[in-house]
Amino acid sequence: MTHHARDLIAIETRLGAHNYKPLDVVIERGAGVWVWDVEGRRYLDCLSAYSAVNQGHCHPKIREAMIAQSEKLTLTSRAFRNDQLPLFYEEIAALTGAHTVLPMNSGAEAVESAVKAVRKWGYEVKGVPAGQAEIVVARENFHGRTLGIVGFSTDPDARGGFGPFAPGFVAVPFGDAAALEAAIGPNTVAVMLEPIQGEAGVVIPPDGYFRRVRDLCTAHGVTLVLDEIQTGLGRTGKLLAEEHEGIEADVTLVGKALSGGFYPVSAVLSNSEVLGVLKPGQHGSTFGGNPLACAIARAALKVLVEEGMIENSAAMGARMKAGLEAIRSNLVREVRGRGLMLAVELHPEVGGARRVCEALRERGVLAKDTHEHTIRLAPPLVITSEEVDMAVDVMGEALRAVA
Ligand SMILES: *Cc1c(COP(=O)(O)O)cnc(C)c1O
């Protein structure tokens, strides 16, 4: 590593809060699936900023839209109307079938907004007694980092030391429909789940789970909220992961790749009357729905569809999964995933996935360990078959290197 890279890492270590422990690679440039460090070394990005750059780094059409809009108008606040927001509404509604759209910025804000809306809906429409609304969530969930959200996390790192927390959440095991049914009571306003638990290590629920969840929610008059901030927008080989399950959520949350990684843009998409309970002055955001964000999101959605990225995710995901399964290393416990949302789970004796991620980095592939023994693989959806094969080969080499 050159002085330059070392110096930058030293500054970060000295001045930055230590709430992350990044791999020691200092990236200065990205294009498509590739990123380059300050020394000019090239890496295949198999994280995609946690699925925020599904469209690939610095996609030229999204960049063009961002530059053009930034030269015209960036922010009006919602005190006035802007000419981009209606077109964003129209295009995302046409794509997803949403009836009502609430634009926000970060994913966590979309989650918070949904929690507020379903609670208010519970009181005003379902008739839940004041202050009694309950939301059922899954154990090992990840929905973001705000105080409201970490309050219903079951991860000791995410919540430890940050209380007291807001009441009104019940956590049940993910994938267990009977436990979910038992947790639903008269004051339950919503069930909120990730279609595949990403941060928990790409956990896919049993077949039929979500159809049962959908039926339970319908039968009990409970809003089904799906957090597709990570699984959505092509990541799993469908526009939304709910399509794999043959269901429709009442409220769908999208973020991350909604901007192709250029800017924080998220949205609450609703198929029901839920968002209708928010009246003027009852919810808002200075930056939510700003024209720059809308122009970027419009371009990000357009290239996702027009350039066949969703279909490519399905095809390349299948190729990568088959390739990883064929490695047949005795370090590997399981390969799982859908589309380009994949995970390689190692046996505990390997001593942690971080070692393998370091070995991958030395060989030109960037991936992230999650939950100690799992390597998450989620490259941009523009990856080619040659690049998939390269990533698989490097994974084989890295596993042999640490064995
Ligand atoms: C990343 C993520 C969030 C939070 O998004 P931020 O933009 O980091 O606030 C919420 N839910 C899921 C499933 C995520 O993966």
Ligand as a Chemical Component Dictionary entry (heavy atoms), coordinates in Angstrom:
data_LIG
# 
_chem_comp.id                   LIG 
_chem_comp.type                 NON-POLYMER 
_chem_comp.pdbx_formal_charge   0 
_chem_comp.three_letter_code    LIG 
# 
loop_
_chem_comp_atom.comp_id 
_chem_comp_atom.atom_id 
_chem_comp_atom.alt_atom_id 
_chem_comp_atom.type_symbol 
_chem_comp_atom.charge 
_chem_comp_atom.model_Cartn_x 
_chem_comp_atom.model_Cartn_y 
_chem_comp_atom.model_Cartn_z 
_chem_comp_atom.pdbx_ordinal 
LIG C1 C1 C 0 -30.327 -0.619 4.009 1  
LIG C2 C2 C 0 -31.659 -1.018 4.508 2  
LIG C3 C3 C 0 -32.481 -0.114 5.210 3  
LIG C4 C4 C 0 -32.026 1.258  5.627 4  
LIG O1 O1 O 0 -31.683 2.077  4.558 5  
LIG P1 P1 P 0 -30.751 3.370  4.848 6  
LIG O2 O2 O 0 -30.773 4.096  3.524 7  
LIG O3 O3 O 0 -29.398 2.868  5.225 8  
LIG O4 O4 O 0 -31.399 4.139  5.929 9  
LIG C5 C5 C 0 -33.737 -0.552 5.580 10 
LIG N1 N1 N 0 -34.164 -1.779 5.283 11 
LIG C6 C6 C 0 -33.407 -2.676 4.624 12 
LIG C7 C7 C 0 -33.959 -4.029 4.324 13 
LIG C8 C8 C 0 -32.125 -2.328 4.222 14 
LIG O5 O5 O 0 -31.355 -3.225 3.608 15 
# 
loop_
_chem_comp_bond.comp_id 
_chem_comp_bond.atom_id_1 
_chem_comp_bond.atom_id_2 
_chem_comp_bond.value_order 
_chem_comp_bond.pdbx_ordinal 
LIG C1 C2 SING 1  
LIG C2 C3 SING 2  
LIG C2 C8 DOUB 3  
LIG C3 C4 SING 4  
LIG C3 C5 DOUB 5  
LIG C4 O1 SING 6  
LIG O1 P1 SING 7  
LIG P1 O2 DOUB 8  
LIG P1 O3 SING 9  
LIG P1 O4 SING 10 
LIG C5 N1 SING 11 
LIG N1 C6 DOUB 12 
LIG C6 C7 SING 13 
LIG C6 C8 SING 14 
LIG C8 O5 SING 15 
# 
